[in-house]
Amino acid sequence: MELRTLGRTGVKVSPLCLGAMMFGAWGETDHDECIRIIHRALDAGINFIDTADVYSRGESERIVGKALAGGRRDHVVLATKVHGKMGDDPNQFGNTRRWITHEVENSLQRLGTDWIDLYQIHRPEFDTDIDETLGALTDLVRAGKVRMIGSSTFPAHSIVEAQWVAERRGRERFVTEQPPYSLLTRGIEADVLPVTETYGMGVIPWSPLAGGWLSGRWSTETPPESRRAELVPSRYDMSIPGNRRKLEAVDALAKVADSAGITLIELALAFVVEHPAVTAAIIGPRTLDHLESQLPAADVKLSQEVLDQIDEIVPPGTNPNPADAGWTNPWLADAWHRRRSLRGRSV
């Protein structure tokens, strides 16, 4: 695969990053099969792997660690994340110095490595000062446990705030952002992607297949199964207008892919990596067949005509379903932030 530079770091990575969320209890439970998938991805030219402590409560990290044992670790840019709830203790969570400095040790042990190439804050947390978070991460970089730091699913204003705080306080800065981005989730084109370009950040989008919507399995004739609608109704319940709009868009995008002589999966992945701000799309295969269907996208180049057709179906900077944004704005979700009369109670 043709390698790309990760932001301004000088580090070279493949345009497809292997996401490990589906390795373990959340997806493929056979560790040997997961390792086969990882090795196949590496053999195909992928040199970038992304996981997180919260994926199957650490099981994903352990699987990745086993797959990279025996000499493969040195040739992989390894990324993981911290923030998600890892236990019943309320302090086993978040972006605090206390939790970050504790949890990085657990991730290092599970991954079987002495260092993490890219350590990311999985979600913003507004009751923890960003300087507290950056200070803890800076100490990890200076201790040699982490090489680079990044953010994930941060709104544009939080990305800017983190950059300013890093400059003013002499902290390490976030060099990457990991947002949701796909043919059906284009909202970040309006603000997040311009900001990341301004600051020279690498961008590694998650869910480029829009949570399965762009896998080719679903259409207006075969909508998502009822189980998904029960688990995540905001994203899959077909009684919601935004989800019906997504299914209509999928039908139209499938026709564009057919006319271009490629699969819908290839169209979706090629679209994401076409954006000049994007470094690599994170693919999350659960099976070897899933991986094999996604690998060819690294060599697909979309014509201007195809890109224009995509813009007509899903206009730039829009999300057919706002629930797919990956982040809920607390100033909109909780009336406490908007109503003076409620300020007598706690958030």
Helices and strands as residue ranges (DSSP letters): E 4-5, E 12-13, E 16-19, H 31-43, E 48-50, G 55-58, H 59-68, G 73-75, E 77-82, H 97-111, E 116-121, H 130-142, E 146-152, H 156-169, E 174-178, G 187-190, H 192-198, E 202-203, G 210-212, H 226-231, H 233-236, H 241-260, H 264-274, E 281-283, H 288-294, G 295-299, H 304-313, G 322-325, H 330-333, G 335-337, G 340-342
